[in-house]
Amino acid sequence: MGKDAESLYSSMTHIQQYITKYGELGNAHMVEYFTKDHWNNLLPQDLRTDLMKLSVDQLYTLPLELSCSNVKNFEKDPKATVSIGKTLLSFIQESKVCHLGAQDILTNINDLKSALNYTRTGQMDKQLANVKSKEYMCQKKAHEITEMSPVIDALCCHCNTSKVLDVGSGRGYLSTFLSLRYQLDVTAVDCTENNTISASLRAEKFFKYWNKRLSGKKNISQASVTEVTTSQRPSAAVPSFKSAYVSCDTELVDLQPSDTDITHGCVIVGLHTCGDLASTITELFVKHSFIKGLCVVGCCYHHLTEKYDQTEHERVGFPLSSYLKNQHVHLGRNIRMVGLKAPEKVAVSDIAQMSNSSERSLFYRAILTVILQEEFLMDISRKDICIGKVFSKSKSFIDYVQRSVKKLNLNCDKLSDERIMDYLHKFQPRFKEIIAFAMMRQFLAPAIEALIVLDKLCYLLESAESFNISQCHVSEIFNPIKSPRRYAIVAFKS
């Protein structure tokens, strides 16, 4: 089961205190960076001094300091660290302690399979990783499918069922592979009808493609072929695809084909389920006795609804645990957005490309806010000031401002090119500063994600005795560089 509830409470409290301490930094709107002077108002002087001693390249490598001690097989030399000032080092160390990997809670993927008494092996999973993206899926998705599907198969074996309910199935990649590789009887449910239709067509196409590869025996050992074809499970069949919005009140039995009965046992799964859906799947696992196993990886934390938000929601995705509910914990959308940042990916990204894209976009948008306030006397606190993806279409800062002003239905004629460039020249010396600020926000991300993930684990632990849950785990099943939302919550009942 991992940690008991009491020790989990301690970890969650510490992480929550850390998030609260740096809440203003996380909640800061980057569009108001200059108008509200975030640099001087949200970062202490000593920290600003330490940051400015670093070059732009060194600032971009800072996330490596957070990640390399927690992530194995890192795709960059972990020795490539920088000389860090005392205050900055203290900030980084404080952040590291709140990383999920520092909580002594993660279950190694091999230990998880051992807990499930899983012994199936084979080379066929590797075949999917070699499928070209133009033929079926991108490398990121192939990595996720090949890593997650054996865990689901292990759950099914342990729970003595071949029935799988894939909720939020999207384009059907996971469902199709589970059906084909492991002969599992999968019902794939997604709320978007277009996804369901295209997933069904894609599944048919891929079944033909895969069978062709098998018949040609390309790079597949005879043992691997035998392993599948002699399985005691039924022959592989295309998943059943269903369009439906799934809530905690959904009659799951009604989602099944007429010839499928899940009431004798099934496993519920979800890969990168958006917003509240990961919470819903977790609650459904607890609620229904016939759901014997759970494997879910959440995503899109900014779409979570919160219990203690200003808007009342009929159902909420965070918090689930009684412990955080009793603490009246509330994160807010901006904090949850920060939780989606990926320090590991930043640490191995092309620095020049990032400077000219993500941070440059933030920089331009922050200057635009100053222009809107000073030149057009706009109330920049308005939530309807939305310019969309203007940056990607702009050839220069002048073009960016003109496109933005036009999109906001303002008079472009009153703002000359020279005046626009005056603003750019005024703030250009502070570009390095905005990069440093953005990197500091990156350090909050692991703690925010940790609290969201641990809340679900805590909910399962609190429900274990009453709902016959024998074990629950959190496992890092994806490479964080390939797939940043990599934590799976896995549980099963007696």
N, C-alpha and C positions, 0 to 999 in steps of 0.2 A: 504493500500500500504506500510505501514511502514514508514521509513525515506524518506524524499524527497532527490532529487539528490544532492542538495547543501551540506546537512549534511553528506551524504554518501561520497562525495568528501573529506570532512574533515577527516573522519575516514580512508579512503584509503590513503590519503597523509601521515597521522601519521604512519600508518602501513608500508608504503613504506619507510619512513625515518628510521624507526627502522631496517628494513631488510637491507637497505643500510649501516647503521652504523655497523652492525655485518656481513656484506657480506663476509669478508675474513674468518670468522669462519665457515660460512655456505658453502663456496666454497672450503674449505680445503679438499684435498684428504687424507683419513685416511691411505692409503698405504704409504704416504710420511710423516707420523707423526714424525718419528725419523730423517729421512734425512733432513727435513726442520725445525725440532724443533718447531712444532706447539705449544707446551706447553708454551715455553718462548716467541715466536714471536707473538702469536695470543691472549693470555690472559694476562691482566695486573697483576703486581706483587701482589697487594692487593687481587685480586680475586683468584689467585693461592694459596695465604696464607690461605684464608677462606676455600677453597676447601680441602686443605690438613689437616685441623683441624678435618675433618669429617672422620668417618670410612667408609669402603667400603659399609657396609649395609646402612649407612646414605646417602651415595652418591646415591644409587639406589632409595631411598625414596624421593629424591629431586623433581622429576616430580610431586609428590603428592602435593607439595606446589603450583604448577601451576594449577593443575586441580581441587582440591577439592572445591574451591570457585565458580567454574563455572559448575560443574557437580553434579546434584542431584542424590540421591539414590546410592551414591558411594559404591562400594563393598569392602571398607576397611575403618577402623576407621579414620575419617578425623582429629582426635586429634593426630594421630601418626606422628607428625611433629618433626623436629630436631632443635637444637639450631644453628642459622645461623648468620654468621658474617655480618657486616654492608655492605660491598661491594657486597657480594653475595646476600644479601637481596634486595639491590637496583636493581641488575640485574634481579632478579626474579620478583620484582614489575613492572619493566619496561616491562618485557615480558607479564605479566598478562594483562596489559592495551591493548595489541595488540591481545589478544585472541578474537575470534569472539563473544564469550559469553559476552564480556565486551563492545560491541559496541551498545548495546540497539537496536539491529536490528532483533534478532531472534523472530520468531513467535511461540508461544507455540503450540504444535500439536493439543490440544483441541480447542484453539482459531482459528487455521487454519480450522478445521472442522466446527466451528461455522460460519466462514466467507463464507464457502461453503454451509451453511444451511444443514449440513449433520446430519441425525437423525437415520440412520440404525444402529441397534445393534444386537448382537447375540453372542453365545458362540462358534460357529464353528471355528472361527479363532484360538482359543486356541488349537484346535485339532491338527493343523499342528505342533505346538511346541512339541507335544507329539509323533510325528512320529519318530521312531528310524532311525538313520542315515543310517543304513544298508538297511532299507526299501526304503528310498527315498532321504534324504538330511541331511547334517550336521546341528548341532544346530545353528551355525552362520547364515547359509542361511535361516533356518526356522524363526529365529528372524527377519531377514530383510524382508522376504516375508510377515509375519503376521503384521508387522508395516507399510510397504509401501502400501500394497494392499488396505486397507481402504481409504487411501488418494486418490488413483487413482479412486476408486469407487466413492468417494465424488466428485472428479472432473467431472467424467462422468455424475453423477446425476445433478450437477450444470450446466454443458454444454449441458444437454439434449441429450446425445449420449451414445451408447453402444460400439462404435468403438474405439479400442485402437491399436496404433502402438508401439510395444515394440522393440526399436532399440538397437542392441548389446545384444540380448536376451540370448546369451550363451547357457547354458544347458536347458533353457526353464522353470526354476522353477517359476519365476514370471508370465509368460504368462499362464502357466498351472493353477496356483492357481486363477488368475483373471477369467479365463474361467469357472473353476469349482465352485468356491465359489460365484462369483458375476454374472455369466452368461454373461460376457462381450465377445464381438466379437473381438478376438485378432489376429492380424497378427504379428508374431515374426520374426524379421530379424536379421541375424548374418552373418558376412563376412566369417566365417569358415564353410565349408560344413559339416565337421565331426560333429561340434556342432549341426548343423541343423538336421542331420540324427538321432543322438543320442537323441536330445531333443524330436523329434517326437515319437520315440520309448518309451522314458521315460514317455511322456505325456499319451500315450495309457495305459501303465502299471499302472500309478498312478490313472488314471480315474477308472480303474477296482478296484484298491485297495481302493480308497475312497468310491466308490459305495458300496463295500462290508461292509465297516465300517458303512455307513449310513443304509444299510439294516439290519445290526445287532443292530443298535441303541446303539452302545457302547459309553457310557458317553456323549451322545448328547441328549439334551432335545427335546421333540416333537415340542416345539415352534421354535427351531432353524431349524429343518427339514422343518417345514411349511413355515418359512420365505423364504427359498430358493425355494421350489417347487412351491409356489404360486406367485413368482415374475412375473412381467409383461414382463420381458425380455425373450428372447427365451431360450429354454432349453440349458443347458451347452453342449458345443461341444469342441472337441479338437482344440486348436489354429491352425491357418495356419502358417506353418514354411517355411521360405524363405531364401535362401542363396544369399546375395548381399552385396556389399560394399556401404555404404550410405554416400553421401557427400551432400553439400548444393545444388548441381545441380541435384541430383537424382530425377527422376520422381516418386514420392511416389505412385501415382495412379497405376503405373505399377507393384508395389509390391503386390497388393491386389489380392485375388482370384476373379474369374470372377463374382461371385455372391455377392461381397462386394463393396459397394460404400462409400468412405470416404469423398467425396466432399461436402456432406451435414453437415459434422462435425465429428471430431474425437479428441482424446487426444493422445499426443505423450509422451512416457515415456522411461526411461533408468535407470537401476540399476547397479551401479558401472561400468559405461561406461569408457572405457580405453582412456587415453590421450585426443586427440582432439574431440572425439566423443560427450562428454558432451557439448562442445561448438557448434558442428554441430547441435545437437538436439535443442539447444536453438535458434540458427539462423533459423532453419527450422520452429520452432514455430512462430517466428516473420515474416518470409517470406510468409507463406501460410495462407491465411485468413480462410481456412476450418479447420485448426488446432486450436481448441478452448481452449485446456488446455495443460499444461506442468508440468511434474514431473520428475526431473532428479537428480541423485546422481553421481557425478564424481569420478574418481579414477585414479591411475597410472599417477600422475602429471609429472613424469620424461619423459613420452612419449609425452607431450605437445610440439607442435612446437610454436616458438615465432617469433613475427614480427620483432624484432630488433636483431635477431640472426645473426651470421656471414653468415649462409647459407640462401639463399633466398628460401622461400616456397611459393607455389602457394596460399595456404590458411593457416591460422594460428589459433591455438587454444587459444593463449594468447598474448596480451590482446584483448578482444572483445570491451570493452567500449571505446568510443571516448576520454574520460577523460584520461585514462592511455595511450592510443595511443599518445595523444598530449604531454604527459609527457615523451614519449619514454622510458617507463618502460621495463626493461629486467631483468629477474631473473637468467637464466642459469640453466643447467641441474643439477648441484650439489645442488644448492639451492632448486630446485624442488624435488630432492630426499630426502633432509632433511624434506621437507614439508609432506612427507609420514610417518614420524616417529609418534609413538603413545605414548605420555607421560602417558596417563591414563593406558595403558596396562603395561607399564614399572613399574608403581607405585604398581601394584598388582601382578607382576610376581614373580616367584621363584628366589630369589637372587642368590642362589648357582648355579642354572641351567644357569642363564644368565652369571655369571662369567666364567663358564666353556664352554660356547657356543659363544654367540654373541661377547662379549668383548674379549674373549680369541682368537677368530678368527681374530679380528682386530689386536690384539697384535702380533700374529704370522705373519700376513701378513706384518705388519710394520717392523718387524725384518727381514723378508725375503727380503724386499726392500733394507735394509742395506747390506745384504749378496750379493745380486745381483750386487750392486754397487761396493762393496769393493773386493769381491772375483772373480767376473766374469767381472768386468769393464763395466757393462751394462749401457746404457743410460736409467735411470729409468723413464724418462719423456715420453718414447715411449708408445703409446696407445695400442700397440698390446701385451703387457705383461699381458697375461690373464691365470690364473691357474684354473679357475672354482671352483668347490666345493670340492677342495682337503681336506679342513679341516675336513669335515664330514667323510671322509674315512680314516683319519690318526689316528694312535694309540698313537703317541707321537710327540714331536717337531722334533726329528730327522727324523721320518717317513714323517712328513709334508714337511720338507725342501727337502728331497730326492725325494719325489713324485713331488714336484713343479719344481725342477731343471730338472728332467727327462721330465716333460711335456713341458718345454721350450726348450727341445733338447740341453741341456747343459751337460757337462761332470761331472757326479756325483763323479768320482773317485778322483778329485782334492780336494774334501772337506771331511775331516774325520769326524767321529762322535764326536770326542773330540773338533774339531774346531766349529762344529755346536753348541755344548753345551756351549762353551765359549760365543757365542753370546747370548744365552738364559740367562746365568748367569749375563752377563753384563747389560741386559735390564730388568731383572726380578724385580728389585726394583722400576721400573717405571710403573708397571702394574696398580697400583692404580691410577696413574696419567692419564693413557689413559681412565680409567673408568670415571674419573671426567670430562675429555674433552668431552667424548661422551655424558655425561649428559647435559653439557652446550649446545651442539648442539640440544639436545631434546627440549630445551626451545624455539628455533627458529621456530619449526614446526607449532604451532598453528597460528602464525602470517603469515607464508607463505601460509598456507591453507586458512586463512581468506582473503588474498588479491586475491587469485585465485577464491574463491567463490564470493566475493563481486564484482569482475570484471564482472561476468555474471549478477548479480543483477543490477549493474549499467547500463549495456547494455540494459537490459529490461526496466529500468526506462527511459533511454534516448529514447527508441523506443515506449514508452507507448502511447503517444498522436498520433503519426503518424500511429500506427498499431492497435489502438483500444484495447490495453491491459488495463484491468480495475484494476487488482490487481496482485502484485507479492510479493512473500515471500521467506525467507530462514528459514527453520525449522529443528531443530535437531530431526530426527525421529528415530535414532538408539541409543542403549546404546553404548557409546564409547569404553567400555571394550570388548563388544561382536563384535562390528563392527566399527572400528576407523573412516572410511570414512562415516560419519553419517549425513552430511548436505544435505538436499534436497532443490532444487530450485523449487518452485511451482508458477505457474502463470496461469491466465485465462483471456479471452477476454470478452468483453461485449456481 
